[in-house]
Amino acid sequence: MKVDRCLIDAIETDRLQQAMLLGVVHLQNSAGMRVVIEGVERLEQRQTLLNLGCRLGQGFLFSKPIQAEQLDQLLKAAGRICSRPPEQGRANPPQRGTDRLRIMLPRRATAADCGHPHR
């Protein structure tokens, strides 16, 4: 499930947006779903999302849009690509107690698939 950027544009101060996100996080936890927050652009947004229990995000704070070839190079340089493909249909629920919002990557391989610790 993806949460559109319009639902987090004022997440730091908007109590309604915070309440809606808490509902999404509760749904995610209850259903064992992964939720990706789109449009994370500011450190304050990121911290508020972490405080609300959101663990997956994408947006300009992490990277501007890049071509697939550039992503492969970036991930290889960071040691985040492995040769083992992920299992089809396998859900990777966020780990409880993590203190970082992870970048949501294309579903080829992630650090968790490779056995690497999250950075």
N, C-alpha and C positions, 0 to 999 in steps of 0.2 A: 504494500500500500504506500502511496506517496501523498504527502501533504503539500499542497500548493504554497508557494511563497507568499501569497496574499494573506494567508492565515498566520504569518509570523512577522509581518512588516513592522509591527509595533509591540512585539511579544515582551519586550523588557518592561513596558509600562501598562499595556492593555490587559486588564484583568479578565475580560471576556475571551481574548485570544489564549491567555494562560489556562482558563477553565476548559476551553475546547481542546487544547493540547493535552491536558490531563486526562480528559475523556478518551482521546485517541490512544494515549499510552496505556490506560486501563484496558481498552479493547485489545490492544496489541498483546499485552501480557495475558489476558484471559483466553485469547484465541491462538496464542503461539505464533503470531504473525510478526513479520518484520515491517517496520514503518520507516520510510526515508523522508526526512524533512528537506524540502527544496528551498533554494534561495537564501542560504545562510551567507551573509555578507559581512557581518560585524562581529567582533569578539564578544560584545555584550549579548547579542542574540545567541551565540554559541553557548555562553555561560548560562543564560536563562534556560535554554533548551536542556542542557545537562542537568540543571537543578530540577527541571520538570520530569527527568527520567528518559529523555530522548537520547539515543545513542548513535543513530545513523543520519548523516546529513550530506548535502551536496550544495555547492554554491561557490561564488567568487572568493569567499574567504579561503577556500581550500585550493582552488585552481580556476583559471579562466578556461573556457572551452578549448579543447585541443583535439587534434586528429588521432585516430586509433593508433597509428604508427608511433606518434609521440607518446601516447599513454604507455604502450609497451616498453619504449625506451626508458621512460620515467620510472616505471615500476621495476624494471630489471635493475636499473641503477640503484634503486632503494632496497633491492632484495625482496620484493613483494610478489614476484611471479615464480611459480614452480611448474614442474612438468606434469604433475598429477592433476588431471581434470577433476572438478568437483562432481559429486554424485548428483544425478539429475533429481530435481524435486526436493532436494535436501534443504531444510530450513536451518539457518544459522542464527538462533536467537541471540540478542546481545547479552553479554555476560553481566551479571549483577555486580555492582561495586566498581565498575570501571569508571574512570574519571575523565574520559575523553569522548568527544563526538567523532566517530570514524567517518572517513570519506566513503561513500557508497560507490563501489567499483562495478564495472560490468561483470556479469556472472560467469566469468571464466575461471578465475582462481583468485582467492584472497589469502591473506596471511593465515587465517584460521585453517584454510584448506591445506596449507603447506606445513602447518605445525609451528609456524613462527609466532613469537609473542607479538601482541599488538603494539604498535609504536605510539 
